[in-house]
Amino acid sequence: MHTITEKLSRISPFRQALVACATFGAFQTGCQPDSSTPKGSISVEPKPDDPSDSAGSQIEVAVEEGKEPSSEKPNVNTTLPNVNTTLPNAKKPGFVLEDLKPAVSAFLLAASEIPECEERNLNQLIFNDDIKQFTYCTTDGWKTLEISDFVTESGKLPALDASQLTNLPAADPVLGGELSGTASSAVVVRVGGKTAAEVSASVNDTDAAADTNLPSTIVKRNSDGDISVQDINVQGTISGNGSGITNLSAAQITLGGDLSGAGNSASVATVGGKTAAEVAGSVDATTSATHSNSASTLVRRDGSGSISVGTVNATAFVGDGSGLTNVGMIGVRDQSRNLSVTRNDTNANSEIKITADELMLQNSAGVLIRVTGVSEVFDITASGVGGLDTGSEAGGTWYHVWIISDGTNVEALGSTSATSPSLPSGYTYVSHVSTVFNDAGSNLRDFFQRGRKVRYNSIGNSAVLSSGSTNTWIAQDLSDELPPNVKSGFFKLQCDLANTVAPGIGVCELSVDGTNPIESAELYFDPTEEDRSWSQISFDVPVVDASQQVWLRRDGANRKASLWVQGFSI
């Protein structure tokens, strides 16, 4: 039996003293054995001035029967905490946590300072500062002190009545400041003004520091104090022995003027006042120069010095042009080489055949093109390409024959217009090649044309003047023989005399303006010498009157003037 005579003023110190005596036994001051107390138990006297604690309590202590504890001190600090050890009624529930603080400071040991749990240290109580709990030495080693270790004569202590506890913190208080969450799940928000994320990133960067040249890592010296990096950019100066430096570049040279950047990453800003972009654009344009006809590129001669272009506009050309083909800018519209126009043998009354080695066509903008190997047919009974531009065939009408093109295809077209035919969609280039007459029976007059000259294959008297005033110009209508766009006419003039007239000279004349004679047919008649009563003359004269007229005049009543139209030029 061990007797504890020290008095406790509150339940919490009582439990501390109880645990101290139970664990330290005779080695603790105030826990000396008493011969009047049976072995195996400790008698606890109630506090005299506290009537509520008059019952008293007994607590069982694990002490080997008949064996006195060793007088050897344990190998730890066994100084009791400075607490009130007056024993209250052990059955009184509740204790104040503040009373444990002295015990914590008195028995505080780090894990590394805790001695071996040997026999001499059995029941030794300490406060493990690493896990923040009381532990005591048992035969099974150090054990964490639990509430179940507090016992009374009737068994375990009753559950604590929380309503009697005072000054207790929340069960799991909410944290603030540089922490967040609760005490049981605290989260560090910042350290020294740095966020947890910044601290974590810094730790990661520090852990990843290397002495090898790894991108995006902190530099760490190796065992020799050396580092390995890719480039070092020094804003100031470098001092020290540089004899071991190899492959020294101009990396640290700061450039200016036409250049920018550092020596090993220099950039050209300007060249001769031109920006780098302008210089690069010029290089690109020069590099892409070609002899081919490629839009928006510079021209480069090929291996033979030749180039290919779409259109060349120039005020003058010098050199040998004999090799030029499709020259659209030299010449005039309607020019041709070996132009031939006739009625088509297959349908002579309704079709015209046009052929030419070369022909110049022009669009409304004045751009000329040259087409070669022309061979087309105009059908007066058809419409559109190869036929009439508008309307249908009409008798007693002059038709103008055109060659048209869309720049690729070449076709024939007929129109009553000598200047502006109605072109089919896509066709812009034209050339006027002929003018033909469709008679009252809707049959094309028989003719043949070479170049711009037209000749009729059969002719009749186009005009006869045998009566009326003499020595007077009489107009003759030739609208069925001469087209509206006629340039000149090919005529035959004949003058006839009566056999009864006396020998003499007869004169018949032609005028294209009704005033001035152009050509005349003179006849000398002498019945005694020969029987000759007429005289003929053929000629080509320009026709200037737009009304398709000429004028005839005879010098006497016994004269007859006859006129034939043999052809015309356009």
C-alpha positions in Angstrom: 0.0 0.0 0.0 1.3 3.4 -1.0 -0.3 6.5 0.7 -0.6 9.9 -1.0 -1.1 12.7 1.6 -0.7 15.7 -0.6 -3.8 17.8 -1.1 -5.2 18.9 -4.4 -7.4 21.9 -4.8 -9.0 20.9 -8.2 -9.8 17.8 -10.1 -7.3 18.4 -12.9 -4.3 18.6 -10.6 -5.7 15.6 -8.8 -5.6 13.6 -11.9 -2.1 14.8 -12.7 -0.9 13.8 -9.2 -2.8 10.5 -9.5 -1.1 9.7 -12.8 2.3 10.8 -11.5 2.1 8.6 -8.4 0.7 5.7 -10.3 3.5 5.9 -12.9 6.5 7.0 -10.9 5.6 5.2 -7.6 8.0 5.7 -4.8 10.4 7.7 -7.0 8.1 10.7 -6.8 8.0 13.1 -3.8 4.7 12.8 -2.0 4.1 9.2 -3.1 6.1 7.4 -0.4 4.5 4.1 0.8 2.7 3.8 4.2 2.8 0.6 6.2 -0.9 1.0 7.1 -2.0 0.9 3.5 -2.4 -2.5 1.9 0.0 -3.4 -1.0 -1.4 -2.9 -4.4 -3.5 0.3 -3.6 -3.1 4.0 -2.9 -5.3 5.7 -0.3 -6.4 9.2 -1.3 -7.7 11.5 1.5 -10.3 14.1 0.6 -9.7 17.8 0.9 -10.7 18.7 4.5 -12.3 22.1 3.6 -14.3 20.6 0.7 -17.3 18.7 2.2 -18.4 17.5 -1.3 -15.3 15.4 -1.5 -15.8 13.5 1.8 -16.2 10.1 0.3 -12.6 9.6 -0.7 -11.3 7.3 -3.4 -8.9 4.5 -3.9 -7.1 3.9 -7.2 -5.5 0.7 -8.1 -1.8 0.8 -8.9 0.0 -1.8 -11.0 2.7 -2.7 -8.4 4.1 -6.2 -8.3 2.8 -7.9 -5.1 5.4 -8.1 -2.3 8.0 -6.2 -4.3 9.3 -2.9 -3.2 10.2 -0.4 -6.0 13.8 0.2 -6.7 15.3 3.2 -5.1 17.3 3.9 -8.3 16.3 7.1 -10.0 15.1 6.8 -13.7 17.2 8.2 -16.4 14.9 11.2 -17.0 14.0 14.4 -15.4 11.6 13.5 -12.6 10.9 16.9 -11.2 7.2 17.3 -10.5 5.4 20.2 -12.3 4.6 23.1 -10.1 0.9 22.3 -9.6 -1.5 22.1 -6.7 -1.6 18.5 -5.6 -4.4 18.7 -3.0 -6.5 15.6 -3.9 -10.2 16.4 -4.4 -13.0 13.8 -4.7 -11.8 11.6 -7.6 -15.3 11.1 -8.7 -15.9 14.8 -9.3 -16.1 15.3 -13.1 -14.3 18.0 -15.1 -10.8 19.5 -15.1 -9.2 22.7 -16.3 -6.7 22.3 -19.2 -4.6 25.2 -17.9 -3.4 22.9 -15.0 -1.6 20.7 -17.5 0.7 23.5 -18.8 3.3 23.2 -16.0 3.4 19.4 -16.6 4.1 20.0 -20.2 7.0 22.3 -19.5 8.4 20.1 -16.8 8.5 16.8 -18.8 8.9 18.1 -22.3 11.3 16.0 -24.4 12.0 15.7 -28.1 11.7 12.3 -29.7 15.5 12.2 -30.1 15.9 12.8 -26.3 13.6 10.0 -25.1 15.6 7.3 -23.3 15.2 3.5 -23.8 12.1 2.1 -22.2 14.0 -0.1 -19.8 12.9 -1.7 -16.5 14.3 1.1 -14.4 12.1 3.5 -16.4 8.9 1.6 -16.2 5.9 3.9 -15.5 8.0 6.9 -16.3 5.8 9.8 -17.6 7.1 12.3 -20.1 5.6 14.8 -22.6 6.7 13.9 -26.2 7.1 17.2 -27.9 7.2 15.7 -31.4 3.7 14.2 -31.2 2.5 16.7 -28.5 1.2 13.9 -26.2 2.0 12.4 -22.8 3.7 9.0 -23.0 4.8 6.6 -20.3 7.1 3.5 -20.3 5.5 0.1 -20.1 6.7 -3.5 -20.5 5.6 -3.1 -24.2 7.5 0.1 -24.7 6.5 3.7 -24.6 2.7 4.2 -24.7 0.5 7.2 -25.3 -1.4 8.2 -22.2 -5.2 7.7 -22.9 -8.2 8.7 -20.8 -8.7 5.0 -20.2 -5.5 5.0 -18.1 -7.4 7.1 -15.4 -9.2 4.5 -13.2 -11.0 4.5 -9.8 -11.9 1.8 -7.3 -15.1 1.2 -9.3 -13.4 1.2 -12.7 -12.9 3.8 -15.4 -13.7 7.5 -14.8 -17.1 8.6 -15.9 -17.5 10.6 -19.0 -16.6 14.2 -18.6 -19.5 16.7 -18.5 -18.5 19.3 -21.1 -21.0 21.8 -19.6 -18.7 22.2 -16.6 -15.6 22.9 -18.7 -14.4 26.5 -18.9 -12.1 28.5 -21.2 -12.0 25.7 -23.8 -11.2 26.6 -27.4 -13.4 25.3 -30.2 -13.3 21.6 -31.0 -11.8 22.4 -34.4 -11.2 26.2 -34.5 -11.1 28.1 -37.8 -7.7 29.6 -38.5 -6.8 33.0 -39.9 -3.9 35.2 -40.8 -1.3 33.3 -42.8 -3.3 30.1 -42.3 -6.7 29.0 -43.6 -9.0 26.0 -42.8 -9.4 24.6 -39.3 -6.9 23.4 -36.7 -7.3 19.8 -37.8 -6.8 20.6 -41.5 -4.7 23.8 -41.5 -3.5 25.2 -44.8 -0.7 27.7 -45.1 -1.8 30.7 -47.2 1.4 32.8 -47.2 4.8 32.9 -45.6 6.6 36.2 -45.1 4.1 37.9 -47.5 4.7 35.3 -50.2 1.7 33.1 -51.3 1.8 29.3 -50.7 1.9 28.9 -54.5 5.0 31.2 -54.7 6.7 29.3 -51.9 5.9 26.0 -53.5 7.2 27.1 -56.8 10.3 28.4 -55.2 10.9 25.1 -53.4 10.4 23.3 -56.7 12.8 25.5 -58.5 15.3 25.1 -55.7 15.0 21.3 -55.7 15.4 21.3 -59.5 18.5 23.5 -59.4 21.3 21.8 -61.5 24.9 22.3 -62.4 24.2 21.0 -65.9 22.9 23.2 -68.7 19.2 22.6 -68.3 16.7 25.1 -69.7 14.5 27.0 -67.2 16.3 25.8 -64.1 18.2 27.6 -61.3 22.0 27.3 -61.6 23.7 25.2 -59.0 27.4 24.9 -58.6 28.9 21.5 -58.9 31.4 20.0 -56.5 34.2 22.1 -58.0 32.1 25.3 -57.8 31.6 25.4 -61.6 28.4 26.0 -63.5 27.3 25.2 -67.1 25.0 27.6 -69.0 24.1 28.3 -72.6 24.6 32.1 -72.8 25.5 34.7 -70.2 24.3 38.2 -70.9 26.3 40.7 -68.8 25.0 44.3 -68.6 28.2 45.6 -67.0 31.7 44.3 -67.4 33.4 40.9 -66.9 36.6 40.7 -64.9 39.0 37.9 -64.3 41.2 35.6 -66.3 39.6 34.9 -69.7 42.4 32.9 -71.1 40.4 29.7 -70.9 37.5 31.0 -72.9 37.0 29.4 -76.3 34.7 30.2 -79.2 34.5 33.8 -78.0 31.7 35.6 -79.9 30.5 39.1 -80.0 27.5 38.3 -77.8 28.2 41.1 -75.4 28.5 43.8 -78.1 25.6 46.2 -78.1 24.9 47.4 -81.6 23.4 50.6 -82.9 22.9 52.7 -86.0 21.7 50.5 -88.8 21.9 47.5 -86.5 20.1 46.5 -83.3 20.5 43.7 -80.7 23.7 42.1 -79.4 26.6 40.9 -81.4 25.5 37.2 -81.5 21.9 38.1 -82.3 22.3 41.2 -84.4 19.4 42.5 -86.4 19.7 44.9 -89.4 17.3 47.8 -88.9 18.0 49.8 -92.0 20.2 49.7 -95.1 20.9 52.9 -96.9 17.8 54.5 -95.4 15.6 51.5 -96.3 14.0 49.5 -93.6 14.7 45.8 -93.1 11.2 45.0 -94.4 11.8 47.0 -97.5 15.1 45.3 -98.2 13.5 41.9 -97.6 10.7 42.7 -99.9 13.2 43.8 -102.6 15.1 40.5 -102.2 11.9 38.5 -102.4 10.9 40.4 -105.6 14.3 39.9 -107.1 14.4 36.2 -106.2 11.0 35.6 -107.8 11.9 37.4 -111.0 11.1 35.1 -114.0 11.2 35.2 -117.8 7.7 33.6 -117.8 4.6 35.7 -118.1 3.8 35.7 -114.4 1.7 38.5 -113.0 3.2 41.0 -110.5 6.7 39.7 -110.8 10.0 41.2 -112.0 11.3 40.2 -115.5 14.4 38.0 -115.7 15.8 37.0 -119.0 16.0 33.3 -119.7 19.2 31.5 -120.8 18.9 32.9 -124.4 18.1 36.5 -123.2 14.4 36.2 -123.9 11.4 37.2 -121.9 7.6 36.5 -122.1 5.1 39.2 -121.2 1.4 39.9 -121.7 1.3 43.4 -123.1 4.1 45.9 -123.7 3.1 49.6 -123.9 5.9 51.8 -125.3 6.2 55.0 -127.3 8.7 53.4 -129.6 10.3 50.1 -130.5 13.8 49.6 -131.9 15.3 46.5 -133.4 14.4 43.6 -135.6 10.7 42.9 -135.3 10.6 40.1 -137.9 10.1 37.5 -135.2 7.2 39.1 -133.6 3.9 37.3 -133.6 0.4 38.5 -132.5 1.6 42.0 -132.5 -1.5 43.8 -131.3 -0.1 47.2 -130.9 1.4 47.8 -134.3 -1.1 48.4 -137.2 -4.7 49.5 -137.6 -8.0 47.7 -137.5 -9.1 45.9 -140.7 -5.6 45.4 -142.0 -5.2 42.1 -143.6 -2.9 39.8 -145.6 -4.3 37.7 -148.5 -7.9 38.6 -147.6 -10.4 36.8 -149.9 -14.2 37.1 -149.8 -16.6 35.3 -152.1 -20.0 33.6 -152.1 -19.7 30.2 -150.6 -19.9 27.4 -153.2 -22.2 25.3 -151.1 -25.0 27.9 -150.5 -24.0 30.8 -152.8 -27.2 32.8 -152.4 -27.0 32.9 -148.6 -23.4 32.3 -147.4 -20.2 34.2 -147.6 -16.8 32.6 -147.3 -14.0 34.7 -145.7 -10.3 33.6 -145.6 -7.1 35.5 -144.6 -3.6 34.7 -143.7 -3.6 37.5 -141.1 -6.1 40.0 -139.9 -6.0 42.9 -137.3 -8.9 43.2 -134.9 -9.5 45.9 -132.3 -11.7 46.3 -129.2 -13.5 49.5 -128.0 -10.5 50.5 -125.9 -8.3 50.6 -129.0 -6.4 47.4 -128.1 -5.4 45.5 -131.2 -4.8 41.8 -131.7 -3.7 39.8 -134.7 -5.3 36.6 -135.8 -4.0 34.2 -138.3 -5.3 31.4 -140.5 -8.8 32.9 -140.8 -11.4 30.7 -142.5 -15.0 31.5 -141.5 -18.5 31.5 -143.1 -21.2 34.1 -142.7 -24.8 32.7 -143.1 -27.3 35.5 -143.8 -30.2 33.2 -142.8 -28.7 32.5 -139.3 -28.6 34.5 -136.1 -25.8 35.2 -133.6 -22.2 33.9 -134.0 -21.8 33.0 -137.7 -25.0 34.8 -138.6 -26.7 38.2 -138.3 -26.1 40.2 -135.1 -29.8 41.2 -134.9 -33.0 40.7 -136.8 -33.5 38.4 -139.9 -32.5 38.4 -143.5 -34.0 41.3 -145.6 -34.0 41.7 -149.4 -32.6 44.8 -151.2 -30.2 45.4 -148.3 -26.5 46.0 -147.9 -24.9 43.8 -145.2 -21.5 44.4 -143.6 -19.4 41.3 -142.9 -17.3 41.3 -139.7 -14.7 38.9 -138.2 -15.0 38.9 -134.4 -13.0 37.4 -131.5 -13.2 36.9 -127.7 -9.4 36.8 -127.6 -9.3 33.1 -128.3 -12.1 32.1 -130.6 -12.6 33.7 -134.1 -16.0 33.8 -135.8 -17.9 35.7 -138.6 -20.8 38.0 -138.0 -23.2 40.0 -140.3 -24.7 43.4 -139.5 -26.5 46.3 -141.2 -24.1 48.6 -139.3 -20.8 49.6 -140.9 -19.3 50.8 -137.6 -20.8 49.1 -134.5 -22.2 45.6 -134.8 -24.1 44.1 -131.8 -21.5 41.7 -130.5 -22.4 38.3 -128.9 -21.5 37.9 -125.2 -17.8 37.7 -124.6 -16.7 38.9 -128.0 -15.0 42.3 -128.0 -12.6 42.4 -130.9 -13.8 43.2 -134.5 -12.6 43.7 -138.0 -14.7 44.9 -141.0 -13.8 42.6 -144.0 -16.5 43.1 -146.6 -19.9 44.7 -147.7 -22.3 42.5 -149.8 -25.7 43.2 -151.4 -28.7 41.0 -150.8 -31.0 41.7 -153.8 -34.8 42.0 -153.8 -35.1 38.2 -154.3 -32.9 37.7 -151.1 -30.0 36.4 -153.1 -26.5 37.6 -152.6 -25.0 39.4 -155.6 -22.2 37.4 -157.3 -18.8 39.0 -156.7 -15.3 38.3 -155.7 -13.0 40.3 -153.4 -9.3 40.6 -153.0 -8.1 42.8 -150.2 -10.5 45.8 -150.0 -11.5 45.7 -153.7 -14.8 44.1 -154.9 -15.5 43.1 -158.5 -18.9 42.0 -159.8 -18.9 38.8 -161.9 -21.7 40.0 -164.2 -22.8 43.6 -164.8 -25.6 45.3 -166.7 -26.3 48.9 -167.5 -26.4 50.7 -164.3 -27.3 54.1 -165.8 -28.3 55.5 -169.3 -28.5 59.2 -170.2 -30.1 59.7 -173.7 -32.6 62.4 -173.3 -33.1 65.7 -171.5 -31.0 68.8 -171.5 -27.5 68.7 -173.0 -24.4 70.0 -171.3 -26.2 69.6 -168.0 -25.2 67.2 -165.1 -27.9 64.7 -164.4 -27.7 62.6 -161.1 -27.7 58.8 -161.4 -28.9 56.6 -158.5 -26.4 53.8 -157.9 -27.6 52.6 -154.4 -27.9 49.0 -155.6 -24.4 49.0 -157.1 -22.4 51.0 -154.6 -22.5 50.4 -150.8 -22.9 53.2 -148.2 -19.3 52.8 -147.1 -17.9 52.9 -150.6 -14.5 54.6 -151.1 -14.2 54.4 -154.8 -16.1 52.9 -157.8 -15.0 51.0 -160.9 -16.9 52.3 -163.9 -17.2 51.8 -167.6 -18.5 54.8 -169.6 -19.7 54.6 -173.2 -20.7 57.4 -175.5 -23.0 56.6 -178.6 -23.6 58.8 -181.7 -26.4 58.7 -184.3 -25.3 57.7 -187.9 -27.0 60.7 -189.4 -24.8 63.3 -187.8 -22.1 65.1 -189.6 -18.6 64.1 -189.0 -17.4 65.4 -185.7 -16.6 64.7 -182.0 -19.0 63.6 -179.4 -18.4 63.8 -175.6 -20.0 62.0 -172.6 -18.7 62.9 -169.1 -19.0 61.6 -165.5 -18.8 63.5 -162.2 -18.8 62.3 -158.6 -19.9 65.7 -157.2 -22.2 67.1 -159.9 -19.8 69.9 -160.7 -16.5 68.7 -161.9 -16.0 66.1 -164.6 -13.8 63.2 -163.5 -13.7 61.1 -166.6 -15.1 61.5 -170.2 -15.6 59.3 -173.2 -14.9 61.1 -176.5 -15.9 59.8 -179.9 -14.8 61.1 -183.4 -17.3 60.1 -186.1 -16.7 60.2 -189.9 -19.1 58.0 -191.9 -17.0 58.2 -195.0 -14.1 56.5 -193.3 -15.6 53.9 -191.0 -18.8 52.9 -189.4 -18.1 53.6 -185.7 -20.9 55.0 -183.6 -19.7 54.6 -180.0 -16.6 54.8 -177.7 -15.9 53.2 -174.2 -13.6 54.0 -171.3 -13.2 52.1 -168.0 -11.8 53.8 -164.9 -11.6 53.8 -161.1 -12.6 57.0 -159.5 -13.2 57.9 -155.8 -16.8 58.3 -154.8 -17.3 61.1 -152.3 -21.1 61.5 -152.2 -22.8 59.7 -149.4 -26.0 59.3 -151.3 -24.4 56.7 -153.6 -24.8 58.9 -156.7 -22.8 60.0 -159.7 -23.6 62.5 -162.4 -23.6 62.2 -166.2 -23.4 64.9 -168.9 -23.5 64.8 -172.8 -22.6 67.6 -175.2 -25.3 67.1 -177.8 -28.8 65.8 -178.3 -27.6 63.0 -180.6 -25.3 61.6 -177.9 -26.2 58.8 -175.5 -24.2 58.3 -172.2 -24.2 54.7 -170.7 -22.6 53.8 -167.4 -21.7 50.4 -165.9 -20.6 49.8 -162.3 -18.0 47.1 -162.4 -17.1 47.1 -158.7 -16.0 49.2 -155.7 -13.4 49.5 -152.9 -14.2 49.8 -149.2 
